Amino acid sequence: MQKKTISKPVPSKRYLEFASRSKSWMPVSRNGWIIKFSSYRDNSILLFVVSQHTGQTIIRYFKDEDEACKFINLIIELKSNEFYDF
């Protein structure tokens, strides 16, 4: 019986470059929202916001840290058990 060899896909050069220049932090839970914050090249901000009650996911990209903070504050003031159209 011949043993099968399973090879893992090799990450592309573009993926490795992106991964080396990005930083992520552990998700934070506030008022029923889970917020995941990542940055790329220290000037681009990516937010993932997920409602713990409805599963609604909001993904936003910001160039300005102040705008990202304003958006986070807006989100955590909303009820996480209702659906919102952003």
Helices and strands as residue ranges (DSSP letters): H 13-21, E 22-24, E 28-30, E 33-40, E 44-51, E 57-62, H 65-77
